[in-house]
């Protein structure tokens, strides 16, 4: 048995299914990071394989589920006709709602205020991704300016988070669900002067179109920091030991649209943050390809 296998075996012994790690356990994990070896045998920038499927909610316009060794995220997308806002009469809407299941052991251990703050923070990140990237052209969701637009509602449910790295799983699941989403085609009804006055929504289940721009909708990659070490895809136990986290919003082309530092302990050296951003730009293409979360490759729940 080599050194990495020995560490992985030891990690299984100390892993406590979402309970707070002891001081000795945190020290063991931190020492491994400092030695460039993860407690589950991975290198610092290695990611765990995850399972992603789409089309698993039959009454939604789009859906996805991401599972990562104890972290489980389900996303459903509904598309509805809505009245546009007065300040944006020709733009559709993209809304996010993120919540956690009552069966989620790690969130159940938190007080209601802390748990609510976590979900609100994720919703804010999702809104910021769209605002800063402009990946989805909301004008394409307009049906009749000033009268009717499409409202795309993205509902995220974190079923479990024992595997850690919830942020990354949430945004991979959102991107996959938006890829899976289709919108019914509309026919405009015009008056005698040729001006559109009404519209008719197709009732044909196959007369639909995808949302434009989803291929460049960003995901967020999460990096933990202990000392001067940057590591990807943190385990739940590693998250407890981290000095800070760097969240990087990055598109499939490597364009960075958002960077956020979350300090769990002391501050972080700016060069460490730059390292995390550069790593995210280099890693995002492989992450999307490995999960099948690309424009041409999404795994449906039925395997197609």
N, C-alpha and C positions, 0 to 999 in steps of 0.2 A: 504494500500500500504506500503510494507516494505522499508527499507532504500536503498537497492540495486535497487529496482524498481524506487524509487524516483530519484536516480542518473541516471539511464538509461533514464528516462523521460527528465531530465535536459540536458543530453548529446544530445538527439535528438533536443532539442531547440537550442543548441549552435553549433551543427554540421553545417558546412557551405560549404559542397560539394567541398572541395579542395582549398578553399580560405585560406589565412593565418589567423590563429587564433589571436584574440586580446590578449593583455597582461592579461586581466581578465580571459579569457577563458583558457589560458595556465596555469595560477595559479590554476584555478579550477581543471584542469586535474592533475597537479603535486601534489596538496594536496590530491587528491583521491589515487594516487599511494603511497604516503607516508603513507596513512591510510590503505594500503593493499586492496583497493577496486578500480576497474576500473570504468571509467566514463560510460561504457555501462553495468555495473553490474557484469562483470566477475571477478573472482579471478585473481591474478597476473599471474599465469602460465596456465590459461585456454586459449584454442584456439577456434576460431570460426569455425563452420562447413563450409566446402567448397564443391563445386561441381567439380567433375573431370570426364571427358569423353575422350575416345580415338576413333581413327578411323574416325574422322570427316572431314579429308581432303582426298578425294577419290583418287587423283592422286599422293599421297605421299606414301613412303614405311612405314611410321609410323606417327602418329600425336596424339596430345592431346590438351585439353583445360581445364584450371583451372579458376574457378570463385570464388571470395571471397568477397562478399558484397561490390561491387564497384571496386574491382581489377579483371582484366580479362586478361588472358595470353593465347596465342595460339602458339602451336609449331608444326612445320612440319619437317619431316626427309626425306631426299632424299639420296639414295645409288647409286653411280656411279662408273664405272671402271676408275681408274687413274693410272698414271705412278708413281712408288714409288720414293722417294728421294734417292740421291746417298748414303747418310749416313745411311739410314734405308731401304735397298732394299727388306727386307722381312716383312715389317710392313705396315699395312693399315693406314688410316688417319681418325681422328675424328676432325671435324671443327665446330666452333660455330659462329653464327652471330645473334646478338641481336639488335633489333630496337624498336622504340616506334611509335605508330600510331599518325598521325597528329591530330586525334580527341581526343587524350589523354589530358584532360583538365589540369592536374597538370604539365605535361611536356611542353605543349604549353605555359605555363606561364614562362618557363625558357628561357634564351638565348640559342642560338644554340650550343655554346661552352660547356656550363654546361650540356645540354642534351646529347651531344655527349660523354662527359666525363663519364656520368652515364652508358651509354650503353657499352662503352669500359671497364669500371670497371667490369661489369657483365660478359663480355666475358672473361676477365682475370681470374675471379673466376672460371668460367666453365673449362677453360684450366688447372688451378691449381688443380681442383678436380681430373681430370683424371691423371695428372702427379703424384700427391702425393698418390692417392689411388691405381693406377694400376688395377682398377676394370675390365676394358676392356682390354683383351689381344689383342693388335693390330696385333700380328703375326697371329692370327686367321682370320684376314681380308686379308691375302695374298693369291693371286690366283697363280701367277707365280713369284717367286723371281726375282727381278730386272726388271720385265717386266710389271706386272699388279697387282694391289691391289684394294680393295674396299675403296672408300672414303665415309665416313658417314658425311653428312652435316646436322647440326641441326640449323634450322632457328626459332628464337623466336621473336614473335611480342607482345609487351605489348599494349593491346588495351585500357585499362583504369587502373588507379592506385589510384582511389579515396578511396579505402578501406584500403590503406596502405599495408605494408608487401609484397612489390613487390618481393624482393629477394627470400623469401621462396616460393612464388607462382611460380616464374620462374623455380626454381630447382626441385620442385615437378612435374611441367609440363614437364621438360626435361626428368626426370627419367621415367615418364609414357609414353612419346613418344618413348623413346628408348625401353621400354618393348613392345610397339606395333609394333616395326619395324621388318620386315623380309627381308632377303637377298636371291635373287635367287640362287639356287644351280648350281654349275659348274661341267662340266665333262672335265678332262684333256685329251688332245690329245697327244699321244706319238709317237716318231719316231721309226724306226726299232731297235734302240738300247735301247728302253724302257725309253728314256728321254722325259720329258714333254716339248713340244715345242709350244703348243697352248692350247686354252680352248674353250669350248662351254657353253654358258649361257642358262639355261633352259627357255623356253618360257611358260611353264606351270605355271599359277598363283598360283597353290597349291604346286609346287615343290620348297619350300622355307625353310629357317632355321632362327631361331631367332639369335640375337646377343648374344654371350656368355659373361657371367659376369655381365649382367645388374642388376641382383638381388642385387649385392653388390655395384652398382654404388651409390655414396653418394648423399645426399641432403644437403642443407644448411638451418639450422634453425636460425631464427633471434630473438635476445633478445634486448629489450630496457633497458636502465639504467637511472634512475632518483635518484640522491643521492646514497644511498646504496641499493636501491630496483631494483631487476631484474624482468622484465615482458616479457611474450611471446606474439607473434603474435600482434605487435603494430598496433594500428589504425593510420590513416593518421594524425589525430590531436595529438596523443601521440608522433608520430615521431618528430613533431615540438617542443615538450617540452623536449625531451630526452637529457641528457648530453652526451650520447654515445650509440653505438650499438655494440653488440658482435655477429659476424657471425661464426657459428660452422658448419663445414663440417663433416658429420657423416654418416656412413653406417648403413644398417639395423641391423647389428650385434652389433652396438654401438661403432665401431672403429672410432676414431676421426682422420681425415687426414688434417684438415685445421682449423685454428682459426684466425680470423681477427677482430681487434678493430677499429671501426670508431668513432672518437671523434667529436661530434657536438658542445661541449662546453669545459668543463674542462676535465682533465685526469680521469682515472678510477682506483680505488684500485684493485690490482692484485687478491685479494680474491674474488672480485665481478666477475671478469672474470672466475675464477675457478668455481664459483657457476654456471655461465651460461653454461660452458662446461659440468659440471656434470649433469645439468638439461637436456641438449641436449641428452646426452647418455641415460638417463633414459626415455626420451620422444619419441625418434625417432621411436621405434617400434610401439607405439600407434598411432603416427602421420601417419605412412604408412598404418597401418591397418584401421584407421578411414577414410582415403581417398581412400582406395581400391588400393593404389599404392604398391602392393606387388607382389611377383613372381607368385602367383597363383590366384590373384584377381585383375583384372583390368576391369573397367566398360566401355564397348564399347558404341559408340554413339547410336547404335540401341538397347541398353539395354541388350545385351548378355554378 
